[in-house]
Amino acid sequence: WKNARQRLGAGGVVITWEMFKIEFWVKYFPADVRNRKVVEFLELKQGNTTVAEYATFEYSCD
């Protein structure tokens, strides 16, 4: 990131970290892929318990 920022800054174009992250997400991890991964994660199971059920259980124990 620092090297990229220096190169871009030298050429007259400065981007912020937020701008970089947005462009990165759009190019390399689009919304449809992220959504699919969220569904995959929530459907993970340990034994008979899904991640969502386990998270609810953990939260209720606090």
N, CA, C and O atoms as CSV, one atom per row, in Angstrom:
chain,resi,resn,atom,element,x,y,z
A,1,TRP,N,N,0.827,-1.188,0.000
A,1,TRP,CA,C,0.000,0.000,0.000
A,1,TRP,C,C,0.869,1.250,0.000
A,1,TRP,O,O,0.625,2.165,-0.786
A,2,LYS,N,N,1.867,1.306,0.854
A,2,LYS,CA,C,2.710,2.505,0.920
A,2,LYS,C,C,3.426,2.740,-0.401
A,2,LYS,O,O,3.479,3.872,-0.884
A,3,ASN,N,N,3.981,1.673,-0.997
A,3,ASN,CA,C,4.662,1.826,-2.286
A,3,ASN,C,C,3.697,2.283,-3.372
A,3,ASN,O,O,4.022,3.158,-4.174
A,4,ALA,N,N,2.519,1.693,-3.392
A,4,ALA,CA,C,1.525,2.086,-4.394
A,4,ALA,C,C,1.120,3.535,-4.195
A,4,ALA,O,O,0.963,4.278,-5.164
A,5,ARG,N,N,0.955,3.935,-2.967
A,5,ARG,CA,C,0.555,5.313,-2.681
A,5,ARG,C,C,1.643,6.289,-3.129
A,5,ARG,O,O,1.339,7.343,-3.689
A,6,GLN,N,N,2.901,5.945,-2.887
A,6,GLN,CA,C,3.997,6.815,-3.301
A,6,GLN,C,C,4.043,6.930,-4.822
A,6,GLN,O,O,4.230,8.027,-5.350
A,7,ARG,N,N,3.878,5.825,-5.528
A,7,ARG,CA,C,3.896,5.862,-6.993
A,7,ARG,C,C,2.750,6.702,-7.525
A,7,ARG,O,O,2.941,7.516,-8.428
A,8,LEU,N,N,1.570,6.512,-6.977
A,8,LEU,CA,C,0.418,7.279,-7.441
A,8,LEU,C,C,0.564,8.750,-7.089
A,8,LEU,O,O,0.204,9.624,-7.877
A,9,GLY,N,N,1.094,9.018,-5.897
A,9,GLY,CA,C,1.289,10.406,-5.482
A,9,GLY,C,C,2.273,11.124,-6.385
A,9,GLY,O,O,2.088,12.302,-6.690
A,10,ALA,N,N,3.311,10.436,-6.815
A,10,ALA,CA,C,4.324,11.046,-7.678
A,10,ALA,C,C,3.728,11.412,-9.033
A,10,ALA,O,O,4.174,12.369,-9.665
A,11,GLY,N,N,2.732,10.665,-9.481
A,11,GLY,CA,C,2.090,10.941,-10.761
A,11,GLY,C,C,0.987,11.972,-10.670
A,11,GLY,O,O,0.323,12.255,-11.667
A,12,GLY,N,N,0.780,12.536,-9.502
A,12,GLY,CA,C,-0.242,13.558,-9.339
A,12,GLY,C,C,-1.590,13.039,-8.893
A,12,GLY,O,O,-2.507,13.830,-8.670
A,13,VAL,N,N,-1.738,11.736,-8.755
A,13,VAL,CA,C,-3.012,11.169,-8.323
A,13,VAL,C,C,-2.818,10.588,-6.935
A,13,VAL,O,O,-2.007,9.683,-6.743
A,14,VAL,N,N,-3.553,11.101,-5.980
A,14,VAL,CA,C,-3.461,10.602,-4.614
A,14,VAL,C,C,-4.778,9.920,-4.279
A,14,VAL,O,O,-5.855,10.476,-4.492
A,15,ILE,N,N,-4.672,8.707,-3.752
A,15,ILE,CA,C,-5.878,8.012,-3.323
A,15,ILE,C,C,-5.783,7.747,-1.830
A,15,ILE,O,O,-4.694,7.569,-1.286
A,16,THR,N,N,-6.922,7.722,-1.186
A,16,THR,CA,C,-6.969,7.424,0.244
A,16,THR,C,C,-7.052,5.914,0.431
A,16,THR,O,O,-7.300,5.162,-0.511
A,17,TRP,N,N,-6.841,5.502,1.652
A,17,TRP,CA,C,-6.959,4.080,1.979
A,17,TRP,C,C,-8.379,3.604,1.701
A,17,TRP,O,O,-8.568,2.504,1.182
A,18,GLU,N,N,-9.381,4.414,2.038
A,18,GLU,CA,C,-10.778,4.041,1.791
A,18,GLU,C,C,-11.029,3.833,0.301
A,18,GLU,O,O,-11.675,2.862,-0.093
A,19,MET,N,N,-10.519,4.742,-0.527
A,19,MET,CA,C,-10.689,4.611,-1.977
A,19,MET,C,C,-10.026,3.331,-2.482
A,19,MET,O,O,-10.586,2.615,-3.311
A,20,PHE,N,N,-8.829,3.055,-1.973
A,20,PHE,CA,C,-8.111,1.846,-2.371
A,20,PHE,C,C,-8.918,0.605,-2.005
A,20,PHE,O,O,-9.069,-0.302,-2.824
A,21,LYS,N,N,-9.444,0.559,-0.764
A,21,LYS,CA,C,-10.200,-0.613,-0.311
A,21,LYS,C,C,-11.431,-0.834,-1.178
A,21,LYS,O,O,-11.739,-1.966,-1.552
A,22,ILE,N,N,-12.136,0.249,-1.498
A,22,ILE,CA,C,-13.343,0.116,-2.320
A,22,ILE,C,C,-12.994,-0.459,-3.687
A,22,ILE,O,O,-13.641,-1.397,-4.153
A,23,GLU,N,N,-11.982,0.095,-4.325
A,23,GLU,CA,C,-11.570,-0.398,-5.642
A,23,GLU,C,C,-11.100,-1.848,-5.571
A,23,GLU,O,O,-11.385,-2.642,-6.468
A,24,PHE,N,N,-10.384,-2.188,-4.511
A,24,PHE,CA,C,-9.913,-3.561,-4.331
A,24,PHE,C,C,-11.097,-4.511,-4.219
A,24,PHE,O,O,-11.140,-5.532,-4.906
A,25,TRP,N,N,-12.061,-4.184,-3.354
A,25,TRP,CA,C,-13.232,-5.039,-3.161
A,25,TRP,C,C,-14.005,-5.208,-4.464
A,25,TRP,O,O,-14.418,-6.316,-4.807
A,26,VAL,N,N,-14.197,-4.113,-5.185
A,26,VAL,CA,C,-14.951,-4.183,-6.438
A,26,VAL,C,C,-14.244,-5.084,-7.447
A,26,VAL,O,O,-14.878,-5.911,-8.102
A,27,LYS,N,N,-12.931,-4.919,-7.567
A,27,LYS,CA,C,-12.193,-5.666,-8.587
A,27,LYS,C,C,-11.934,-7.121,-8.203
A,27,LYS,O,O,-12.072,-8.013,-9.041
A,28,TYR,N,N,-11.561,-7.372,-6.950
A,28,TYR,CA,C,-11.100,-8.708,-6.572
A,28,TYR,C,C,-12.062,-9.507,-5.702
A,28,TYR,O,O,-11.862,-10.706,-5.510
A,29,PHE,N,N,-13.096,-8.872,-5.176
A,29,PHE,CA,C,-14.019,-9.591,-4.295
A,29,PHE,C,C,-15.404,-8.962,-4.415
A,29,PHE,O,O,-15.895,-8.347,-3.469
A,30,PRO,N,N,-16.037,-9.121,-5.593
A,30,PRO,CA,C,-17.312,-8.459,-5.855
A,30,PRO,C,C,-18.415,-8.894,-4.892
A,30,PRO,O,O,-18.313,-9.926,-4.229
A,31,ALA,N,N,-19.464,-8.088,-4.832
A,31,ALA,CA,C,-20.551,-8.285,-3.869
A,31,ALA,C,C,-21.175,-9.670,-3.979
A,31,ALA,O,O,-21.463,-10.285,-2.953
A,32,ASP,N,N,-21.391,-10.178,-5.178
A,32,ASP,CA,C,-22.021,-11.495,-5.305
A,32,ASP,C,C,-21.154,-12.590,-4.700
A,32,ASP,O,O,-21.675,-13.529,-4.099
A,33,VAL,N,N,-19.850,-12.482,-4.851
A,33,VAL,CA,C,-18.938,-13.463,-4.249
A,33,VAL,C,C,-18.951,-13.320,-2.733
A,33,VAL,O,O,-19.004,-14.321,-2.020
A,34,ARG,N,N,-18.902,-12.082,-2.230
A,34,ARG,CA,C,-18.956,-11.858,-0.775
A,34,ARG,C,C,-20.236,-12.432,-0.197
A,34,ARG,O,O,-20.203,-13.095,0.840
A,35,ASN,N,N,-21.367,-12.188,-0.855
A,35,ASN,CA,C,-22.647,-12.702,-0.359
A,35,ASN,C,C,-22.660,-14.223,-0.332
A,35,ASN,O,O,-23.166,-14.831,0.612
A,36,ARG,N,N,-22.102,-14.833,-1.370
A,36,ARG,CA,C,-22.024,-16.296,-1.410
A,36,ARG,C,C,-21.182,-16.829,-0.260
A,36,ARG,O,O,-21.527,-17.838,0.355
A,37,LYS,N,N,-20.073,-16.146,0.030
A,37,LYS,CA,C,-19.195,-16.568,1.124
A,37,LYS,C,C,-19.879,-16.402,2.480
A,37,LYS,O,O,-19.682,-17.222,3.376
A,38,VAL,N,N,-20.678,-15.353,2.636
A,38,VAL,CA,C,-21.427,-15.165,3.885
A,38,VAL,C,C,-22.382,-16.334,4.085
A,38,VAL,O,O,-22.466,-16.891,5.179
A,39,VAL,N,N,-23.099,-16.704,3.034
A,39,VAL,CA,C,-24.030,-17.832,3.123
A,39,VAL,C,C,-23.269,-19.112,3.456
A,39,VAL,O,O,-23.694,-19.879,4.320
A,40,GLU,N,N,-22.150,-19.348,2.778
A,40,GLU,CA,C,-21.328,-20.532,3.080
A,40,GLU,C,C,-20.925,-20.551,4.545
A,40,GLU,O,O,-21.016,-21.584,5.208
A,41,PHE,N,N,-20.478,-19.408,5.049
A,41,PHE,CA,C,-20.037,-19.324,6.436
A,41,PHE,C,C,-21.181,-19.625,7.395
A,41,PHE,O,O,-21.011,-20.382,8.351
A,42,LEU,N,N,-22.339,-19.038,7.144
A,42,LEU,CA,C,-23.473,-19.243,8.045
A,42,LEU,C,C,-24.006,-20.668,7.990
A,42,LEU,O,O,-24.670,-21.121,8.922
A,43,GLU,N,N,-23.718,-21.372,6.905
A,43,GLU,CA,C,-24.167,-22.760,6.787
A,43,GLU,C,C,-23.133,-23.765,7.292
A,43,GLU,O,O,-23.394,-24.968,7.308
A,44,LEU,N,N,-21.960,-23.277,7.706
A,44,LEU,CA,C,-20.960,-24.178,8.285
A,44,LEU,C,C,-21.535,-24.852,9.525
A,44,LEU,O,O,-22.342,-24.266,10.246
A,45,LYS,N,N,-21.123,-26.051,9.756
A,45,LYS,CA,C,-21.627,-26.774,10.926
A,45,LYS,C,C,-20.479,-27.398,11.689
A,45,LYS,O,O,-19.470,-27.816,11.121
A,46,GLN,N,N,-20.669,-27.446,12.993
A,46,GLN,CA,C,-19.789,-28.234,13.846
A,46,GLN,C,C,-20.727,-29.183,14.559
A,46,GLN,O,O,-21.524,-28.778,15.405
A,47,GLY,N,N,-20.620,-30.441,14.208
A,47,GLY,CA,C,-21.612,-31.388,14.697
A,47,GLY,C,C,-22.940,-31.050,14.031
A,47,GLY,O,O,-23.027,-30.980,12.805
A,48,ASN,N,N,-23.970,-30.839,14.841
A,48,ASN,CA,C,-25.286,-30.484,14.309
A,48,ASN,C,C,-25.595,-29.004,14.467
A,48,ASN,O,O,-26.712,-28.574,14.181
A,49,THR,N,N,-24.626,-28.219,14.916
A,49,THR,CA,C,-24.863,-26.809,15.207
A,49,THR,C,C,-24.276,-25.924,14.110
A,49,THR,O,O,-23.104,-26.059,13.757
A,50,THR,N,N,-25.101,-25.012,13.571
A,50,THR,CA,C,-24.594,-24.080,12.568
A,50,THR,C,C,-23.820,-22.969,13.267
A,50,THR,O,O,-23.931,-22.784,14.479
A,51,VAL,N,N,-23.042,-22.240,12.494
A,51,VAL,CA,C,-22.290,-21.111,13.039
A,51,VAL,C,C,-23.251,-20.083,13.630
A,51,VAL,O,O,-23.000,-19.544,14.708
A,52,ALA,N,N,-24.345,-19.813,12.930
A,52,ALA,CA,C,-25.319,-18.833,13.421
A,52,ALA,C,C,-25.903,-19.273,14.761
A,52,ALA,O,O,-26.044,-18.456,15.671
A,53,GLU,N,N,-26.243,-20.558,14.891
A,53,GLU,CA,C,-26.781,-21.065,16.157
A,53,GLU,C,C,-25.736,-20.980,17.261
A,53,GLU,O,O,-26.049,-20.613,18.393
A,54,TYR,N,N,-24.499,-21.319,16.928
A,54,TYR,CA,C,-23.430,-21.265,17.917
A,54,TYR,C,C,-23.183,-19.832,18.363
A,54,TYR,O,O,-22.980,-19.582,19.551
A,55,ALA,N,N,-23.198,-18.885,17.426
A,55,ALA,CA,C,-22.999,-17.474,17.765
A,55,ALA,C,C,-24.104,-16.987,18.686
A,55,ALA,O,O,-23.840,-16.248,19.634
A,56,THR,N,N,-25.340,-17.391,18.418
A,56,THR,CA,C,-26.462,-17.023,19.287
A,56,THR,C,C,-26.266,-17.613,20.674
A,56,THR,O,O,-26.504,-16.939,21.676
A,57,PHE,N,N,-25.833,-18.866,20.738
A,57,PHE,CA,C,-25.574,-19.524,22.014
A,57,PHE,C,C,-24.477,-18.794,22.781
A,57,PHE,O,O,-24.626,-18.514,23.970
A,58,GLU,N,N,-23.365,-18.485,22.094
A,58,GLU,CA,C,-22.251,-17.771,22.731
A,58,GLU,C,C,-22.713,-16.427,23.280
A,58,GLU,O,O,-22.359,-16.053,24.398
A,59,TYR,N,N,-23.506,-15.701,22.492
A,59,TYR,CA,C,-23.980,-14.378,22.897
A,59,TYR,C,C,-24.864,-14.487,24.136
A,59,TYR,O,O,-24.785,-13.641,25.027
A,60,SER,N,N,-25.706,-15.524,24.203
A,60,SER,CA,C,-26.620,-15.666,25.342
A,60,SER,C,C,-25.882,-16.077,26.616
A,60,SER,O,O,-26.416,-15.918,27.713
A,61,CYS,N,N,-24.666,-16.602,26.486
A,61,CYS,CA,C,-23.882,-17.008,27.655
A,61,CYS,C,C,-23.194,-15.829,28.338
A,61,CYS,O,O,-22.778,-15.946,29.491
A,62,ASP,N,N,-23.070,-14.706,27.652
A,62,ASP,CA,C,-22.382,-13.542,28.240
A,62,ASP,C,C,-23.205,-12.862,29.282
A,62,ASP,O,O,-22.766,-11.871,29.866
